[in-house]
Amino acid sequence: MAERAVVTRTGGDDVVLEVRDLAKSYPVRRGVLLKRTVGEVQAVDGVSLTLRRGRTLGLVGESGSGKSTLARVLVGIEKPTRGQVLVGGQDVSTMSRAERRHLRRTVQMVFQDPYTSLNPRMSVGEIVGEPFRIHPDAVPARGRRAAVAELLELVGLDPDHANRYPHQFSGGQRQRIGVARALAVKPDVLVCDEPVSALDVSVQGQVINLLEDLQDELGLSYLFIAHDLAVVQHIADEVAVMYLGRVVEQGDDAAVYDDARHPYTRALLSAVPVPDPTARDLPGEIVLEGDPPSPADPPSGCRFHTRCWLARQIAQQSLAGPGAGTEAGGAAEGDGPVVPERCRTQDPVLVRLGAPALVGAAGGPDVPHTVACHFATVPVVPQEPPDLREPVDRSAPADRQEPADRQDPADRQDPADRQDPADRQDPADESVRS
């Protein structure tokens, strides 16, 4: 199988974590007593990434795209089905037991849920100090209490609260406890699996600022997983977009956010909420139809073609205009939407667009902008929907007559009831005259 990603080989010491053609699948079994394998779920398929020292790689995508599975493979919780994970240039699969133990000190993880990732029966001091018991050589036994107090102070918590339990802290404080536990063994890489998705917006900003301060102070490298592109844009130096287990676009944050080429990336950017009431329903908004396909039965060809707005637009142009179908590869009709035949049958690979962008100071690492799309260079923009803010003329035509059943209620009253009040005499006056 060909390499699915374009990976930059720097050959220097700045690469702390590298992933090459990584895949992880889970068997699908049926039966009660005699279980048999009838298929597999391709959670991650052919992912290649490079994380450099002191930098942040943002990994974004919808739920079910394989982000968390990739994170669990990187920290050693899951074993890969195929591919390599290199930490410090060494292949994890060929490491000895002692080297794997050191790997767990090098790569730590901050989990998504700050409520379930902490043991409710342990105090905060015990939670933060637990890595010292697993790795006794990290901190001497006599200095562990002081090390716990230092870690709590480092993440902005009061060291005097070390005897409290997790339920006595707020969500943001619990996530700070998780960060302190991950920093206990002085790792080089932190894998952050949606660390702020369960927090309020104001608390999200506090945790993000904390992570940035720790990175500047300790020189950490982050693999930051999230589905909120606004959060990733704030913290990440490089961005990789995943869809159904594969990376579909990757590059420097400026290249991905300012010049996104994959239709899925452009749809995600279009879905970012804008805090401006006057900017709602602006033209150019992209709305994806349907749900992502099942990873147990992914579509043939491009995995995004069942929801791709760009493929449908190109197919419509090829059907409407003569000669346009040659560029689009011909449009094919079937059970699904009308898309170019190329999208249905050919699996796109990551291709490099233009020259790499230099990041940081002169001589910094080259970050190529790569996209897995057959039409990444086609200058097609989404069709603008009608402006919903335009006033609608609801007035009836001049020659239109009102139906009989729409006449004024006053006209449908009894003639006696419509008599002028001055003409109606009081019954008492009638009796007097009689």
Secondary structure, 3 states (H helix, E strand, C coil): CCCCCCCCCCCCCCEEEEEEEEEEEEEEEECCCCCEEEEEEEEEEEEEEEEECCCEEEEECCCCCCHHHHHHHHCCCCCCCEEEEEECCEEHHHCCHHHHHHHHHHEEEECCCCCCCCCCCCCHHHHHHHHHHHCCCCCCHHHHHHHHHHHHHHCCCCHHHHHCCHHHCCHHHHHHHHHHHHHCCCCCEEEEECCCCCCCHHHHHHHHHHHHHHHHHHCCEEEEEECCHHHHHHHCCEEEEEECCEEEEEEEHHHHHHCCCCHHHHHHHHCCCCCCHHHCCCCCCCCCCCCCCCCCCCCCCCCCCCCCHHHHHHHHHHHHCCCHHHHHCCEECCCCCCEEHHHHHCCCCCEEEEEEEECCCCCCCEEEEEECCCCCCCCCCCCCCCCCCCCCCCCCCCCCCCCHHHCCHHHHCCCCCCCCCCCCCCHHHHHHHC
